[in-house]
């Protein structure tokens, strides 16, 4: 583990983030997990796939 992360964790332990920040981070993580679940269940839509140009 990088020593910078240890310093960052100590700083968070002394001055924890506000509940609003915690709610924001949890909300973003839940949205990402929901998108991952939807993509895993129904798959990636064909209309969002980028067309690749193959050079011969």
N, CA, C and O of each residue as an XYZ file, in Angstrom:
224
protein
N       0.843     -1.172      0.000
C       0.000      0.000      0.000
C       0.892      1.241      0.000
O       1.908      1.292      0.694
N       0.508      2.203     -0.762
C       1.251      3.448     -0.888
C       1.145      4.268      0.408
O       0.055      4.362      0.973
N       2.238      4.860      0.893
C       2.164      5.673      2.120
C       1.224      6.873      2.006
O       0.693      7.340      3.014
N       1.018      7.367      0.805
C       0.097      8.487      0.619
C      -1.315      8.086      1.029
O      -2.052      8.891      1.600
N      -1.697      6.825      0.735
C      -3.029      6.349      1.111
C      -3.168      6.269      2.622
O      -4.239      6.547      3.161
N      -2.090      5.890      3.316
C      -2.136      5.849      4.776
C      -2.340      7.247      5.361
O      -3.102      7.422      6.311
N      -1.660      8.234      4.793
C      -1.838      9.615      5.241
C      -3.258     10.088      4.958
O      -3.867     10.774      5.779
N      -3.775      9.725      3.807
C      -5.136     10.120      3.446
C      -6.171      9.482      4.381
O      -7.133     10.134      4.788
N      -5.963      8.198      4.717
C      -6.878      7.525      5.644
C      -6.816      8.151      7.034
O      -7.843      8.284      7.700
N      -5.625      8.535      7.474
C      -5.494      9.184      8.786
C      -6.205     10.529      8.787
O      -6.840     10.900      9.774
N      -6.099     11.253      7.691
C      -6.775     12.550      7.591
C      -8.292     12.378      7.617
O      -8.999     13.173      8.238
N      -8.793     11.335      6.939
C     -10.231     11.069      6.952
C     -10.699     10.643      8.333
O     -11.812     10.976      8.740
N      -9.849      9.898      9.068
C     -10.224      9.476     10.419
C     -10.315     10.678     11.361
O     -11.169     10.709     12.247
N      -9.452     11.652     11.176
C      -9.482     12.852     12.024
C     -10.603     13.802     11.628
O     -11.247     14.395     12.494
N     -10.841     13.950     10.340
C     -11.873     14.858      9.828
C     -12.751     14.095      8.842
O     -12.541     14.184      7.633
N     -13.728     13.348      9.345
C     -14.558     12.554      8.429
C     -15.398     13.449      7.514
O     -15.717     14.584      7.870
N     -15.753     12.933      6.339
C     -16.570     13.723      5.421
C     -17.987     13.900      5.964
O     -18.433     13.150      6.832
N     -18.678     14.900      5.441
C     -20.046     15.171      5.886
C     -20.985     14.079      5.379
O     -20.653     13.326      4.463
N     -22.178     14.011      6.002
C     -23.159     13.015      5.585
C     -23.616     13.258      4.158
O     -23.944     12.312      3.441
N     -23.641     14.510      3.739
C     -24.033     14.804      2.352
C     -23.026     14.202      1.378
O     -23.418     13.656      0.347
N     -21.729     14.293      1.691
C     -20.697     13.721      0.824
C     -20.798     12.196      0.811
O     -20.646     11.572     -0.239
N     -21.052     11.601      1.966
C     -21.187     10.149      2.048
C     -22.386      9.695      1.222
O     -22.294      8.706      0.495
N     -23.513     10.407      1.324
C     -24.699     10.063      0.543
C     -24.432     10.195     -0.951
O     -24.892      9.368     -1.739
N     -23.696     11.223     -1.344
C     -23.360     11.421     -2.749
C     -22.527     10.256     -3.273
O     -22.812      9.724     -4.346
N     -21.508      9.858     -2.529
C     -20.643      8.769     -2.969
C     -21.416      7.454     -3.035
O     -21.258      6.689     -3.986
N     -22.242      7.191     -2.039
C     -23.050      5.969     -2.047
C     -24.025      5.982     -3.221
O     -24.240      4.948     -3.855
N     -24.617      7.137     -3.518
C     -25.535      7.246     -4.654
C     -24.845      6.980     -5.981
O     -25.401      6.302     -6.845
N     -23.645      7.505     -6.150
C     -22.903      7.280     -7.391
C     -22.530      5.808     -7.529
O     -22.634      5.238     -8.615
N     -22.099      5.195     -6.434
C     -21.741      3.776     -6.477
C     -22.966      2.927     -6.800
O     -22.867      1.980     -7.580
N     -24.111      3.244     -6.220
C     -25.334      2.489     -6.510
C     -25.768      2.653     -7.961
O     -26.218      1.690     -8.581
N     -25.639      3.861     -8.514
C     -25.968      4.068     -9.930
C     -25.053      3.245    -10.835
O     -25.508      2.655    -11.815
N     -23.772      3.209    -10.505
C     -22.833      2.419    -11.306
C     -23.166      0.932    -11.222
O     -23.123      0.230    -12.232
N     -23.496      0.451    -10.027
C     -23.865     -0.955     -9.888
C     -25.161     -1.273    -10.627
O     -25.296     -2.355    -11.197
N     -26.113     -0.344    -10.623
C     -27.358     -0.555    -11.353
C     -27.106     -0.624    -12.858
O     -27.658     -1.490    -13.537
N     -26.283      0.274    -13.381
C     -25.953      0.230    -14.807
C     -25.227     -1.060    -15.163
O     -25.482     -1.646    -16.215
N     -24.331     -1.503    -14.299
C     -23.613     -2.752    -14.537
C     -24.580     -3.937    -14.555
O     -24.448     -4.834    -15.387
N     -25.547     -3.942    -13.641
C     -26.525     -5.030    -13.588
C     -27.414     -5.032    -14.825
O     -27.684     -6.092    -15.390
N     -27.867     -3.869    -15.245
C     -28.719     -3.786    -16.440
C     -27.943     -4.251    -17.670
O     -28.480     -4.969    -18.513
N     -26.692     -3.843    -17.769
C     -25.881     -4.250    -18.906
C     -25.619     -5.751    -18.866
O     -25.549     -6.392    -19.915
N     -25.475     -6.314    -17.683
C     -25.242     -7.749    -17.567
C     -26.477     -8.570    -17.877
O     -26.371     -9.674    -18.412
N     -27.655     -8.040    -17.545
C     -28.894     -8.789    -17.775
C     -29.329     -8.702    -19.238
O     -29.584     -9.727    -19.869
N     -29.413     -7.505    -19.771
C     -29.933     -7.316    -21.129
C     -28.855     -7.133    -22.172
O     -29.152     -7.199    -23.365
N     -27.644     -6.911    -21.785
C     -26.553     -6.745    -22.738
C     -26.422     -5.312    -23.227
O     -27.249     -4.452    -22.925
N     -25.382     -5.082    -23.975
C     -25.092     -3.755    -24.517
C     -25.939     -3.537    -25.763
O     -25.945     -4.391    -26.650
N     -26.662     -2.403    -25.858
C     -27.499     -2.189    -27.039
C     -26.660     -1.995    -28.307
O     -25.598     -1.373    -28.287
N     -27.162     -2.534    -29.376
C     -26.439     -2.464    -30.644
C     -26.296     -1.026    -31.137
O     -25.301     -0.695    -31.781
N     -27.270     -0.169    -30.847
C     -27.210      1.207    -31.336
C     -26.184      2.045    -30.575
O     -25.878      3.159    -30.999
N     -25.648      1.545    -29.473
C     -24.588      2.253    -28.757
C     -23.194      1.761    -29.108
O     -22.204      2.305    -28.620
N     -23.108      0.746    -29.942
C     -21.816      0.194    -30.324
C     -21.201      1.047    -31.421
O     -21.865      1.410    -32.392
N     -19.925      1.361    -31.251
C     -19.212      2.173    -32.232
C     -18.798      1.280    -33.388
O     -18.293      0.177    -33.182
N     -19.011      1.758    -34.594
C     -18.589      1.011    -35.779
C     -17.086      1.181    -35.952
O     -16.581      2.303    -35.967
N     -16.376      0.069    -36.083
C     -14.935      0.132    -36.266
C     -14.609      0.104    -37.753
O     -15.286     -0.563    -38.535
N     -13.587      0.819    -38.126
C     -13.110      0.843    -39.510
C     -11.872     -0.035    -39.567
O     -10.873      0.235    -38.900
N     -11.947     -1.082    -40.364
C     -10.814     -1.990    -40.467
C     -10.003     -1.646    -41.713
O     -10.532     -1.559    -42.822
N      -8.709     -1.454    -41.498
C      -7.810     -1.158    -42.605
C      -7.206     -2.473    -43.088
O      -6.745     -3.293    -42.295
N      -7.220     -2.654    -44.404
C      -6.660     -3.889    -44.974
C      -5.378     -3.610    -45.686
O      -4.762     -4.527    -46.229
